[in-house]
Each structure stands twice: as structure tokens, then as C-alpha cells.
Amino acid sequence: MFDTDKIKQAIKVITQQKEHLKSIKNSLPLRAEGRTSLAQDIKSLDLAIETLETKIKIKPIKIISKNDVNIGNITFKKGTTGYKCPICGRLIIYGEKYCRDCGQAILQED
């Protein structure tokens, strides 16, 4: 669905724009008009970068239970393989394409 190379290129361009705005902001006197607006623009670009980064699929962390684990009415026996999101640590059901908590795209194992 998303082209990783295009996403990375967009992140690079936005990062360059953010750095340019930072240099302008830092060259202004502390109480200069527009400084607050530039700071808000920089925060907006940070949010855009963060959102785009969640679209780049990354491999989940594989975990193997060392003991029996009870989750609700289900018992997972010792040695059961599971997965968790590498960003927020939430358990991921095998085959999920996105983390249900943080929205990170998950790379499926072959």
C-alpha cells in the first residue's frame, strides 16, 4: 500500500524543511514576532514525520513464553511464540498489519 522509499524521501524533505525553520527561529530575537508561530510549525512537522514513520513496516519482536501465561480465559503454554510491537511493546496477534495501540505498520514474517 505504501512505498517505503517514497515515505523515506518525504521524511527527508520534511526534516530539511524543519531544520530550515529552526535556523530561522534561532536567528530571531527571543521576543520576536513570529517566533511562536515558527515553533508551532516545527512541532507540526515533527508530528508529520512521526506519522509517516509509522507507515514504514518494521519487524515485530519475537517472544517465547518462559512460563504458562493466562490472558482472560486463554492459557498460553510455556514455549508459546508471541510477538510485540517494537515501538510501544503491545502484544500483537500473529498476522496483524498494524499495532492496535500506536499504529505502527508491522512487517509480516515469511
FIDREN-760738 format. One line per 2 residues: for each residue x, y, z of N, C-alpha, C, CB. Coordinates in nm, 2 decimals, always signed. Each point is the difference from the previous one (the first is absolute). Glycine has a CB too. Example, Ala and Ser with C-alpha at 12.3 -4.5 7.8 and 13.67 -1.06 7.14 Angstrom:
+1.32,-0.57,+0.78,-0.09,+0.12,+0.00,+0.09,+0.12,+0.00,-0.19,-0.12,+0.12  +0.15,+0.23,-0.19,+0.09,+0.11,+0.00,-0.08,+0.11,+0.08,+0.12,-0.06,-0.22
REM end
This chain:
+0.08,-0.12,+0.00,-0.08,+0.12,+0.00,+0.09,+0.13,+0.00,-0.18,-0.13,+0.12  +0.28,+0.13,-0.03,+0.09,+0.12,+0.01,+0.13,-0.04,-0.06,-0.12,+0.09,+0.20
+0.18,+0.00,-0.28,+0.13,-0.03,-0.05,+0.10,+0.06,+0.10,-0.08,+0.01,-0.24  +0.16,-0.10,+0.30,+0.10,+0.03,+0.10,+0.10,+0.11,-0.05,-0.03,-0.23,+0.10
+0.07,+0.22,-0.22,+0.10,+0.10,-0.05,-0.06,+0.14,-0.01,+0.11,-0.19,-0.13  -0.24,+0.19,+0.09,-0.06,+0.13,-0.01,-0.03,+0.06,+0.14,-0.11,-0.07,-0.22
+0.08,-0.01,+0.31,-0.02,+0.04,+0.14,+0.13,+0.06,+0.06,-0.19,-0.17,+0.03  +0.30,+0.09,-0.05,+0.13,+0.05,+0.05,+0.04,+0.13,-0.07,+0.07,-0.24,+0.04
-0.10,+0.26,-0.17,+0.03,+0.12,-0.07,-0.08,+0.12,+0.06,+0.06,-0.13,-0.21  -0.19,+0.10,+0.23,-0.08,+0.11,+0.06,+0.05,+0.04,+0.14,-0.20,-0.09,-0.13
+0.24,-0.01,+0.21,+0.05,+0.03,+0.13,+0.13,+0.08,-0.01,-0.09,-0.21,+0.09  +0.17,+0.18,-0.19,+0.13,+0.08,-0.02,-0.03,+0.14,-0.04,+0.11,-0.21,-0.07
-0.21,+0.23,-0.02,-0.04,+0.14,-0.04,-0.06,+0.08,+0.12,-0.04,-0.09,-0.23  -0.05,+0.02,+0.31,-0.06,+0.07,+0.11,+0.11,+0.04,+0.11,-0.22,-0.13,-0.05
+0.31,+0.03,+0.07,+0.11,+0.03,+0.09,+0.08,+0.12,-0.04,+0.01,-0.25,+0.06  +0.02,+0.26,-0.19,+0.08,+0.11,-0.05,-0.08,+0.13,+0.02,+0.11,-0.15,-0.17
-0.24,+0.15,+0.15,-0.08,+0.12,+0.02,+0.00,+0.04,+0.15,-0.15,-0.07,-0.20  +0.14,-0.04,+0.28,+0.00,+0.03,+0.15,+0.13,+0.06,+0.04,-0.15,-0.19,+0.03
+0.26,+0.15,-0.08,+0.13,+0.05,+0.04,+0.01,+0.15,-0.05,+0.10,-0.23,-0.01  -0.15,+0.25,-0.11,+0.00,+0.14,-0.05,-0.08,+0.09,+0.09,+0.02,-0.09,-0.24
-0.14,+0.05,+0.28,-0.08,+0.08,+0.09,+0.07,+0.02,+0.13,-0.21,-0.09,-0.11  +0.27,-0.01,+0.16,+0.08,+0.01,+0.13,+0.11,+0.11,-0.01,-0.05,-0.24,+0.05
+0.12,+0.24,-0.16,+0.11,+0.10,-0.02,-0.06,+0.14,-0.01,+0.14,-0.17,-0.12  -0.26,+0.18,+0.06,-0.06,+0.13,-0.01,-0.04,+0.05,+0.14,-0.08,-0.05,-0.23
+0.01,-0.05,+0.30,-0.05,+0.03,+0.14,+0.12,+0.04,+0.09,-0.19,-0.16,-0.03  +0.30,+0.08,+0.02,+0.11,+0.03,+0.09,+0.07,+0.13,-0.03,+0.03,-0.24,+0.02
-0.04,+0.29,-0.14,+0.06,+0.13,-0.04,-0.08,+0.12,+0.05,+0.10,-0.11,-0.20  -0.22,+0.09,+0.24,-0.09,+0.10,+0.04,+0.03,+0.03,+0.15,-0.18,-0.06,-0.17
+0.16,+0.19,+0.21,+0.01,+0.03,+0.14,-0.11,-0.08,+0.08,+0.09,+0.24,-0.05  -0.06,-0.26,+0.18,-0.09,-0.09,+0.08,-0.15,+0.05,+0.00,+0.20,-0.05,+0.14
-0.22,+0.18,-0.14,-0.14,+0.05,+0.01,-0.05,+0.05,-0.14,+0.05,+0.07,+0.24  +0.01,-0.12,-0.34,-0.04,+0.05,-0.14,-0.13,-0.06,-0.04,+0.24,+0.01,-0.06
-0.32,+0.08,-0.01,-0.13,-0.04,-0.05,+0.03,-0.12,-0.11,-0.10,+0.23,+0.04  +0.02,-0.33,-0.03,+0.01,-0.11,-0.09,+0.08,-0.12,+0.05,-0.01,+0.17,-0.18
+0.08,-0.14,+0.29,+0.08,-0.11,+0.06,-0.09,-0.12,+0.05,+0.18,+0.17,+0.06  -0.29,-0.13,+0.00,-0.09,-0.10,+0.05,-0.07,-0.08,-0.11,-0.04,+0.15,+0.20
+0.01,-0.08,-0.31,-0.06,-0.06,-0.11,+0.10,-0.10,-0.07,-0.14,+0.21,-0.04  +0.26,-0.17,+0.03,+0.10,-0.10,-0.05,+0.02,-0.12,+0.09,+0.12,+0.20,-0.10
-0.13,-0.18,+0.23,+0.01,-0.11,+0.09,-0.12,-0.10,-0.02,+0.12,+0.15,+0.17  -0.23,-0.09,-0.19,-0.12,-0.09,-0.03,+0.01,-0.07,-0.13,-0.14,+0.16,+0.13
+0.20,-0.09,-0.23,+0.02,-0.07,-0.13,+0.10,-0.11,+0.01,-0.05,+0.22,-0.11  +0.15,-0.20,+0.19,+0.10,-0.11,+0.02,-0.06,-0.12,+0.07,+0.18,+0.18,+0.02
-0.27,-0.16,+0.08,-0.07,-0.10,+0.07,-0.09,-0.08,-0.10,+0.01,+0.13,+0.22  -0.07,-0.06,-0.31,-0.09,-0.06,-0.10,+0.08,-0.09,-0.09,-0.15,+0.20,+0.01
+0.27,-0.15,-0.05,+0.08,-0.08,-0.09,+0.05,-0.13,+0.08,+0.08,+0.21,-0.13  -0.05,-0.19,+0.26,+0.04,-0.12,+0.08,-0.11,-0.11,+0.00,+0.15,+0.15,+0.14
-0.27,-0.10,-0.13,-0.12,-0.09,+0.00,-0.02,-0.07,-0.13,-0.11,+0.15,+0.17  +0.14,-0.07,-0.28,-0.01,-0.06,-0.13,+0.10,-0.11,-0.02,-0.09,+0.22,-0.09
+0.21,-0.19,+0.13,+0.11,-0.10,-0.01,-0.03,-0.13,+0.08,+0.17,+0.19,-0.03  -0.22,-0.17,+0.16,-0.04,-0.11,+0.08,-0.11,-0.08,-0.06,+0.07,+0.13,+0.20
-0.16,-0.07,-0.26,-0.11,-0.07,-0.06,+0.05,-0.08,-0.12,-0.16,+0.18,+0.07  +0.24,-0.12,-0.15,+0.06,-0.07,-0.12,+0.08,-0.12,+0.04,+0.00,+0.21,-0.13
+0.08,-0.19,+0.24,+0.08,-0.11,+0.04,-0.08,-0.13,+0.04,+0.17,+0.17,+0.08  -0.29,-0.15,-0.03,-0.08,-0.12,+0.04,-0.05,-0.08,-0.12,-0.08,+0.13,+0.20
+0.10,-0.07,-0.32,-0.05,-0.07,-0.13,+0.11,-0.09,-0.05,-0.15,+0.19,-0.05  +0.28,-0.17,+0.10,+0.11,-0.09,-0.05,-0.01,-0.12,+0.08,+0.15,+0.20,-0.06
-0.17,-0.32,+0.00,-0.02,-0.12,+0.06,+0.13,-0.04,+0.07,-0.17,-0.07,-0.16  +0.16,+0.03,+0.29,+0.12,-0.05,+0.07,-0.04,-0.14,+0.07,+0.08,+0.24,+0.04
+0.02,-0.32,-0.02,-0.01,-0.13,+0.05,-0.04,+0.00,+0.15,+0.17,-0.08,-0.17  -0.27,+0.00,+0.20,-0.04,-0.01,+0.14,+0.10,-0.07,+0.09,-0.24,+0.00,-0.07
+0.24,+0.02,+0.19,+0.09,-0.07,+0.09,-0.06,-0.14,+0.04,+0.09,+0.22,+0.09  -0.01,-0.32,-0.12,-0.05,-0.14,+0.03,+0.03,-0.03,+0.14,+0.04,-0.07,-0.24
-0.14,+0.02,+0.31,+0.01,-0.04,+0.14,-0.04,-0.15,+0.02,-0.04,+0.24,+0.08  +0.10,-0.31,+0.01,-0.03,-0.13,+0.03,-0.03,-0.01,+0.15,+0.14,-0.10,-0.20
-0.26,+0.06,+0.24,-0.03,+0.00,+0.14,+0.08,-0.10,+0.08,-0.23,+0.07,-0.06  +0.28,-0.03,+0.17,+0.08,-0.08,+0.09,-0.09,-0.08,+0.10,+0.19,+0.16,-0.03
-0.31,-0.12,+0.04,-0.10,-0.06,+0.09,-0.13,-0.01,-0.07,+0.12,+0.08,+0.21  -0.22,-0.15,-0.15,-0.14,+0.01,-0.05,-0.05,+0.14,+0.03,-0.04,-0.25,+0.04
-0.03,+0.31,-0.14,-0.05,+0.13,+0.01,-0.16,+0.00,-0.01,+0.22,+0.10,-0.09  -0.29,-0.04,+0.18,-0.14,+0.00,-0.01,-0.04,+0.15,-0.04,-0.03,-0.18,+0.17
-0.05,+0.18,-0.28,-0.05,+0.13,-0.04,-0.15,-0.02,-0.02,+0.22,+0.07,-0.12  -0.30,-0.01,+0.21,-0.14,-0.03,+0.00,-0.03,-0.15,+0.02,-0.03,+0.20,-0.16
-0.05,-0.26,+0.07,-0.03,-0.14,+0.01,+0.10,-0.09,-0.07,-0.24,+0.07,+0.03  +0.34,-0.01,-0.09,+0.09,-0.08,-0.08,+0.14,-0.02,+0.07,-0.11,+0.10,-0.21
+0.16,-0.22,+0.20,+0.13,-0.03,+0.06,+0.09,-0.03,-0.11,-0.10,-0.09,+0.21  +0.22,+0.16,-0.21,+0.10,-0.03,-0.09,+0.11,-0.08,+0.07,-0.05,+0.22,-0.14
+0.08,-0.33,+0.09,+0.10,-0.09,+0.07,+0.14,+0.05,-0.02,-0.15,-0.19,-0.04  +0.23,+0.15,+0.14,+0.15,+0.03,-0.01,+0.05,-0.04,-0.13,+0.02,-0.04,+0.25
+0.06,+0.13,-0.31,+0.06,-0.02,-0.13,-0.08,+0.05,-0.12,+0.10,-0.20,+0.10  -0.22,+0.26,-0.07,-0.08,+0.06,-0.10,+0.07,+0.12,-0.06,-0.21,-0.08,+0.11
+0.20,+0.09,-0.24,+0.06,+0.12,-0.07,-0.10,+0.11,-0.01,+0.16,-0.15,-0.13  -0.12,+0.27,+0.16,-0.08,+0.12,-0.02,+0.08,+0.11,-0.06,-0.14,-0.07,+0.20
+0.07,+0.18,-0.22,+0.07,+0.12,-0.06,-0.05,+0.12,+0.07,+0.01,-0.11,-0.22  +0.08,+0.21,+0.23,-0.04,+0.13,+0.05,+0.05,+0.11,-0.09,+0.01,-0.09,+0.24
-0.07,+0.21,-0.23,+0.03,+0.11,-0.08,+0.14,+0.06,+0.05,-0.25,+0.05,-0.04  +0.34,-0.03,-0.05,+0.13,+0.05,+0.03,+0.00,+0.15,+0.05,+0.10,-0.16,-0.16
-0.21,+0.23,+0.13,-0.02,+0.14,+0.04,-0.06,+0.01,+0.14,-0.02,+0.06,-0.25  -0.10,-0.12,+0.27,-0.07,+0.02,+0.12,+0.00,-0.12,+0.10,-0.14,+0.17,-0.12
+0.18,-0.28,+0.06,+0.01,-0.12,+0.09,-0.13,-0.08,+0.01,+0.17,+0.11,+0.12  -0.28,-0.07,-0.19,-0.13,-0.07,+0.01,+0.01,-0.14,-0.06,-0.12,+0.22,+0.00
+0.05,-0.31,+0.05,+0.00,-0.14,-0.06,-0.08,+0.01,-0.13,+0.01,-0.11,+0.22  +0.05,+0.04,-0.32,-0.06,+0.01,-0.13,-0.05,-0.14,-0.04,+0.15,+0.19,-0.07
-0.27,-0.20,+0.02,-0.05,-0.13,-0.05,+0.07,-0.03,-0.13,-0.23,+0.04,+0.11  +0.27,-0.16,-0.13,+0.07,-0.04,-0.12,-0.09,+0.03,-0.12,+0.12,-0.18,+0.12
-0.05,+0.25,-0.22,-0.07,+0.04,-0.12,-0.06,+0.14,+0.00,-0.05,-0.24,-0.02  +0.05,+0.31,+0.14,-0.04,+0.14,+0.00,+0.09,+0.08,-0.09,-0.10,-0.03,+0.24
+0.04,+0.12,-0.31,+0.08,+0.09,-0.09,+0.05,+0.13,+0.07,-0.13,-0.09,-0.19  +0.05,+0.13,+0.30,+0.03,+0.12,+0.07,-0.01,-0.03,+0.15,-0.08,+0.15,-0.19
+0.16,-0.08,+0.27,-0.02,-0.01,+0.15,-0.13,+0.08,+0.03,+0.25,-0.01,+0.04  -0.33,-0.05,+0.05,-0.13,+0.06,+0.04,+0.02,+0.11,+0.09,-0.11,-0.22,-0.03
+0.22,+0.24,+0.09,+0.02,+0.11,+0.09,+0.07,+0.12,-0.07,+0.02,-0.16,+0.19  +0.09,+0.14,-0.25,+0.07,+0.12,-0.06,-0.01,+0.01,-0.15,+0.16,-0.03,+0.19
-0.22,-0.07,-0.26,-0.02,+0.01,-0.14,+0.12,-0.03,-0.08,-0.16,+0.17,+0.05  +0.27,-0.22,+0.01,+0.12,-0.04,-0.08,-0.03,-0.11,-0.09,+0.14,+0.07,+0.19
-0.10,-0.05,-0.32,-0.01,-0.11,-0.10,+0.09,-0.11,+0.04,-0.06,+0.16,-0.18  +0.01,-0.29,+0.17,+0.08,-0.12,+0.04,+0.04,-0.08,-0.12,-0.13,+0.00,+0.22
+0.25,-0.03,-0.23,+0.05,-0.09,-0.11,-0.03,-0.14,+0.04,+0.19,+0.16,-0.06  -0.26,-0.23,-0.04,-0.04,-0.14,+0.03,+0.12,-0.09,-0.03,-0.24,+0.05,-0.06
+0.25,-0.16,+0.15,+0.10,-0.10,-0.02,-0.04,-0.09,-0.12,+0.06,+0.01,+0.25  +0.04,-0.06,-0.32,-0.03,-0.09,-0.11,+0.00,-0.14,+0.05,+0.11,+0.16,-0.16
REM end
